[in-house]
Structure formats: structure tokens, C-alpha cells
Amino acid sequence: MPVSVRSGFRPLRRNGLLAVLAATWFAPWAVQAQSPVRIKIAAASNLKFVLADLATQYRQQTGVRVDVNLGASGNLARQILQGLPVEQFISADEVWVAELAKAGRTLDAGQRYATGRLALVMPKNSALPLGQGLAATVRALKPGDKFAIANPALAPYGVAAVEALQRAGVGPLPAARQVMGDNIGQATQFVATGAAQAGITALALAQAPEIASSLQVLPLPADAHAPLHQRMVLLKGAGAAALNWHRFLLSAPAQAVFVRHGYALPQ
């Protein structure tokens, strides 16, 4: 489907792919779009809105169109191993990028581009004690109420949600209380539509205007779970247009867009 800072951003090592990136860093992106070009990429569902902004901005600058296949990072990685025809994989964690690198499908080990944040969410009209935090909210759920998270077997944000519940002293939740989305976007929709009475999602999704109007949102502390280091990588066979898009995502202007959408800078 078409989806379409800090100056101290830590420099990456100049080897492999990065040597190529560095060699062309100062060439303007707009030069690359001599004729209509399309790039096909796979990206984690938490990136839906930030990539919409970035892809639109990039197309305006270069004429290049970025077609994004969204899903859970685990599902996307498996699809790539099975031959999904994309040039770049933007994961919600580092594990699935490492799996593709180990399988010999990538140009290098990839680069961190952002650090994810979690948010506790509930429907706009809910009377649950959101302001008292995660533990109080879970304990206030009534019998039969559901709590939504992404499937931790597929989605890194699901893994982080399980950890946040455990650190808060209220997890793991009974299976009857949980409703799991195949990806973090579906988990968010469960809460936004009232199918679940509360849940944990990506802050970037929770504060997007398209969703925020139907939710109450409480960002969770960064220490509620292990850091969600998000990594992206170019796949073997990626062309020059994909390389330039990849380079753009690591630039200061793009990093500022990630921060505006609720991400932290890569560590």
C-alpha cells in the first residue's frame, strides 16, 4: 500500500553498506529521481503514521514513491525469508533483523533508527484509573473485561508489554483476560473500538490524530521494560533508490520526525 534532533546523533561505523552511504552522503536526494521510481519495503505496524509522514515528505523532495507492507516484525521477517519482494526491512526490534542477517538475506547488520515507547490506553469514555498507572488500571478491570497487547511471539511491542506487566506486578495476565493482536496496530484497534477495555500499545500509534481522538493515553516510563531498540536493514538486491531512502531515514530531518511521533533517538 502506498504510504504515500538532535545534532549529536551517534555516527555509525563506516564499513559495508555504510561506506557506500558515506560516499554519497552529500549528494542531494532530489537528484536521484530522474524518472518515476517506486521502492517496496516491509515495516513494523508501529511505524504506520511516522512512515506516512516520512514517505510523503520524501516523495515531495525526490519523486520517489515508497510502498509499505505493514505487519508484525516476526511475520514480515518470515515472509522475507519465503521470498517477499522488498528491498528494505524496518523492524520494531533488532532480533528479526539479526535473523535475516544470519540467513544471508541482508547487505549488512543494519542500523538502529529509533527507540520505541509504550503507552497504556483505554477508550475515551472509560472510568478506569488511568492516571494511577498500569498496575491500578489492571486491578480495576471487572470480570470479563479484556486487556489488549500484541502477540509477543510475533511483535516486539508485545514482548515489551508482557515485560511491563510483569515489572508492574500484575502479570502475566490470565489467558481469559487477554486479547492479542497479530500486530501492535490490531491490538490498538481492539481498544479504540471497545473490544478491549484497556491495553498496551506503541506511543507512536496512541498519539496519532487518527487514533488519539478515541483513546485515553498514558505514556509508560522508559524503565517499564527493556529498551525497544528498533533496527532497519537493506536486503540483498536493494537498488540505489532504496539505498538513498535508507540514508534519508538516518538523517537529522527524518530523526526529528521520529521524535515528533513519540520515538526516542537511537541509543
Secondary structure, 3 states (H helix, E strand, C coil): CECCCCCCCCCCCCCCHHHHHHHCCCCCHHHHCCCCEEEEEEEEHHHHHHHHHHHHHHHHHHCEEEEEEEECHHHHHHHHHCCCCCCEEECCCCHHHHHHHHCCCECCCCEEEEEECEEEEEECCCCCCHHHCHHHHHHCCCCCCCEEEECCCCCHHHHHHHHHHHHCCCCCCCCCCEEEECCHHHHHHHHHCCCCCEEEEEHHHHCCHHHHCCEEEEECCHHHCCCEEEEEEEECCCCHHHHHHHHHHCCHHHHHHHHHCCCECCC
